Amino acid sequence: MFLFTAKSDLFTKGQMKFPPPDFIAEVISSSTENTDRTDKFIDYAAHGVGEYWIIDPVGETIKKYVLKSGRYELSLKVLTGIIHSDVIAGFEIPVRAVFDEDENIAALRKLLSV
C-alpha cells in the first residue's frame, strides 16, 4: 500500500484508524482470492483507493484497476513488460520483477538508487 505524504503527515502517535491508502497491491492465493476479488475490491473502491493491483503468482499476471466515478475499471492485464502506476507519478516496475527473485533484486536496486 502507498499513502501520499499529505495523508501520512496527519498521522498522530497512538492513532488507531488511518485514512485509506492511495494505492494497494494484493498478492492473491487460493485462500484469499475470493476476498481480494470481491469484498476488498468493493471496499477499496468505496473508500476511494485510487489504484488497485491484483497480483496472481500462479498465473504470473498483474491486473491494474483504476478508480473512475467510484468504480474500478480494468486498466491493464500484463504478463511481461513494465507496469506503471496511474496514481503514483514515476512509479514503475518490470512485471518479471514481481515474480522472479533476480529481477526483483535488480528492480529494487534501481528503485533505491534514485
DAMO-V905860 format. One record per backbone hydrogen bond with DSSP energy under -1.0 kcal/mol. NH is the residue of the N-H (numbers start at 1). CO is the residue of the C=O. If there is no record, write none. Layout:
# DAMO-V905860
nh=NH co=CO
nh=NH co=CO
This chain:
# DAMO-V905860
nh=2 co=23
nh=7 co=4
nh=8 co=4
nh=9 co=5
nh=10 co=7
nh=11 co=8
nh=15 co=12
nh=22 co=2
nh=23 co=2
nh=24 co=51
nh=26 co=53
nh=28 co=55
nh=33 co=29
nh=36 co=32
nh=37 co=33
nh=38 co=34
nh=40 co=35
nh=42 co=38
nh=43 co=39
nh=44 co=40
nh=45 co=41
nh=46 co=42
nh=47 co=43
nh=48 co=45
nh=49 co=44
nh=52 co=65
nh=53 co=24
nh=54 co=63
nh=55 co=26
nh=56 co=61
nh=60 co=56
nh=61 co=56
nh=62 co=78
nh=63 co=54
nh=64 co=76
nh=65 co=52
nh=66 co=73
nh=67 co=50
nh=68 co=71
nh=71 co=68
nh=73 co=66
nh=75 co=64
nh=76 co=64
nh=78 co=62
nh=83 co=93
nh=85 co=91
nh=91 co=88
nh=93 co=83
nh=95 co=81
nh=97 co=94
nh=98 co=95
nh=100 co=96
nh=104 co=100
nh=105 co=101
nh=106 co=102
nh=107 co=103
nh=108 co=104
nh=109 co=105
nh=110 co=106
nh=111 co=107
nh=112 co=108
nh=113 co=109
